[in-house]
Amino acid sequence: MKVYLFLFYSIISSFFAVGQKYDRADAVAGNIGALNSFNVAQIADTLTQSFSTKEEKARAIFYWIAHHIEPDLKASRYNDNKKVLPEDVIQSRKGTPLGFANLFQEMLSRANIRCLTVDGYIKRNASDINNLPDDPNHTWNVVQLGTSNEAWLYVDVFLAAGNMDSRFTRFIPNFNKDYFFTPYPTFNLQHFPDNPVWQFGSGFKSKKEFFNAPVVTGAGISLGIFNVEPARGVIKTKTKNAVNFIISFQNDVEPKEIFMVTGDDKRPDKPKPVKFSTNEGRIQFQYLFERDDEYPCRIVIDGAVVLAYMVDAIE
């Protein structure tokens, strides 16, 4: 067990060390502009010509797409993938998750970097818990930087572009850099591939198990959550019994405040502050759900929702 933990934290540390190398790639991609008159190949060549490493080339492409392609909310809502070819996405400057993933794959292929698209599933809010869709509802990428299985890395450029409501009616640009080469344990809490061969490291064993789990948000990805308790997405409790929460995270942050918000998104209850403790990457607290009913709840850390559950509380 000690050896496993050492290796685990060594891998996590390496991700953060790699992440520090991308300041120049982000700056170049940020200053290069929209390149409105360029085709896919020209954009990829322009973005990558200043870099010698595959990591920086991939990062520059990731940054540019996330800042210059907007989610096609209507097409995404209806799972309409008629215009998902890279040139279609570049011309319209909009795309579904599949369109984003196809464009990222095409640009990386232009830079001689092996990249594949992966169809699978995500949960967007508490109503998705235990609600299994028939077909995949999301697409992301895996990038190979070496020859071993450990050289495959996760990328989700669609979610990196910003925040969307669960009904795909509103998009707010908000670049999330942590969807680039996200550590396996964290990514696997939010994503489940349709083909299990594209799940790296430990993760959920089935689609049912994945949809039984709580919802991890983009802010949870940035926090680096890799384990949560309760592990089930539906919290069954009594109104007189406090529920124990443990959130294990790998980002180097010190949370300042935590609130619990119950009720649906349109009419939430007043946020209630939570007394918590942190110790070596673990947040711990207890919460008493006093209302006898079934309702969603969200854990808000430093102003951002990181986890969502459904509560089934009885007297």
C-alpha angles and dihedrals in degrees: 000000000000090000091050093051091048091052092045095053091042089057091048092049090052091055091055092046090052091047091060091064095067102076092097093045091051092047094050093046091045094052098042095080135218096305089210096175095048128097125224095272094047092049092049092048092047093049096048105036093091096055135075101190127074091226093059093043091052091046094051091052091046091050094047096048093047090053101040106034119069125205112258096231098189095047091044092049092055095035088241107169100172095118105040102119113117094246091049090054093047093049095049095032086220133097149167119239088271091049092052091047093048092050093048091048093049094049093048091048087054087056091050093250119137110238132162136188121239125202117209148114141295133177116229103186143356093277088068092062110112088359104116116196119218095227135034113278102194144036132206139162140256119204126200116210097170141013102268129082089249089061092072113099134188126243129175107182094168093062090040090064096071149283128318131180117243092256094054094238100121135035126193115190107235115151113221109196092187093077087075112092091344112192112261099244092052097043092047092058090062103031133051119185122224087224110050092211087078094058108098122200122353120337146132116326098214143014089250092055090048093052090047089062129085122268118263114202133204089266087055089053090052091049088053098235111186103163135023138186127236085048094194120079094223112067110205110194147141121253091240096050122080117225119229117227126194121179116187114199137174104204118107098245137119110218112227102192140008129197132185116218119192130187131048124310095256096051108020123174119247110286113255121211117238127214107225143166131215128206128169096333097324126114115199131184144138127233132191115214100206099177116091102224146075114276143138123261132195131202111220118197118188092341099314131096109241103168138021130198139173115238124211104186125176132179 
